[in-house]
Amino acid sequence: MLFSTRIVNNPSNFKTNLLKLKSDDIMTGDSAMGKFNLSEYEKPHCLIAGGIGVSPIRSFLKQIDLFVANNKNNGRYYISGALSMVKFITQRLLDSGIEKNNIKTDLFVGY
């Protein structure tokens, strides 16, 4: 699991504890909030984020083309971020042959 946060000179207790975590530590968390609802767990999912959109889905897949090549329309594509980035990635996926119903988007405006 990856976290995205800003650490300042005087971090909160929460962020101080995040900094102490090791790669094999076990954590628990509350349920996710937002409009993405991951379903169909047996299918692969591709989570893409940009800008403030990294907050809900920090698992940023760095190799979109590889995921598309290996999963095509068996996967679900979740894109979160600024309008221009969401439009660009959506069009790239459509041009790659991904069906529109396999693409879910969430816009972050005004940041």
C-alpha positions in Angstrom: 0.0 0.0 0.0 1.3 3.5 -0.8 0.4 6.7 1.0 0.4 10.2 -0.3 0.9 13.0 2.2 2.8 16.2 2.7 5.2 16.1 5.7 6.0 19.5 7.2 8.6 20.4 9.9 6.2 19.7 12.7 4.1 16.7 11.5 1.0 15.6 13.3 1.0 12.4 15.5 -0.7 10.6 12.7 2.0 11.5 10.1 4.8 10.8 12.6 3.4 7.3 13.1 3.2 6.9 9.3 6.9 7.8 9.0 7.7 5.0 11.5 6.0 2.2 9.4 8.2 -0.5 7.8 7.3 -2.3 4.6 6.1 -5.5 6.5 4.1 -3.7 9.2 0.4 -4.6 9.5 -2.2 -1.8 9.5 -6.0 -1.5 9.8 -8.2 1.2 8.4 -11.7 2.4 8.1 -13.8 1.9 5.0 -13.0 4.0 2.0 -15.0 7.0 1.2 -15.8 8.6 -2.2 -17.8 7.5 -5.2 -15.5 4.8 -6.5 -16.8 1.4 -5.5 -14.5 -1.4 -6.5 -16.6 -4.4 -7.5 -16.1 -7.6 -9.4 -13.0 -8.4 -7.4 -12.2 -11.4 -9.6 -11.3 -9.0 -12.4 -8.1 -6.9 -12.5 -8.4 -3.1 -11.9 -6.3 -0.2 -13.0 -6.3 2.8 -10.7 -5.0 6.1 -12.3 -4.7 9.4 -10.5 -3.2 12.8 -11.1 -2.9 16.0 -8.9 -5.2 15.9 -5.9 -6.8 12.8 -7.4 -4.0 10.7 -5.8 -5.8 11.1 -2.5 -8.5 8.4 -3.1 -6.4 6.1 -5.2 -2.7 6.4 -4.5 -2.0 3.1 -6.1 -0.9 4.8 -9.3 -0.2 2.3 -12.0 2.9 3.5 -13.8 2.7 1.3 -16.9 -0.8 1.9 -18.4 0.1 0.4 -21.7 1.3 -2.9 -20.1 -1.9 -3.2 -18.1 -4.1 -2.5 -21.1 -2.1 -5.1 -23.2 -2.5 -7.7 -20.5 -6.1 -7.0 -19.4 -7.9 -5.2 -22.3 -11.6 -5.3 -21.5 -11.2 -7.8 -18.6 -10.1 -4.9 -16.4 -11.8 -1.9 -14.9 -10.1 1.5 -15.2 -10.6 4.1 -12.5 -9.3 7.6 -13.3 -9.3 10.4 -10.8 -7.9 13.9 -11.1 -8.1 17.2 -13.0 -10.5 17.4 -15.9 -7.8 17.7 -18.6 -5.9 14.7 -17.2 -9.1 12.6 -16.9 -10.1 13.4 -20.5 -6.6 12.6 -21.8 -6.3 9.2 -20.1 -10.0 8.3 -20.9 -9.3 9.1 -24.6 -6.1 7.1 -24.5 -7.9 4.1 -23.1 -10.7 4.4 -25.7 -8.2 4.6 -28.5 -6.6 1.4 -27.1 -9.8 -0.4 -27.5 -11.1 -0.3 -24.0 -14.9 -0.2 -23.8 -16.4 2.9 -22.3 -18.4 1.0 -19.7 -15.0 -0.3 -18.2 -13.9 3.2 -17.5 -14.9 5.1 -14.3 -14.0 8.7 -13.7 -14.0 11.1 -10.7 -13.1 14.8 -11.3 -11.4 17.0 -8.8 -12.0 20.7 -9.7 -10.9 23.9 -8.0 -7.7 22.7 -6.5 
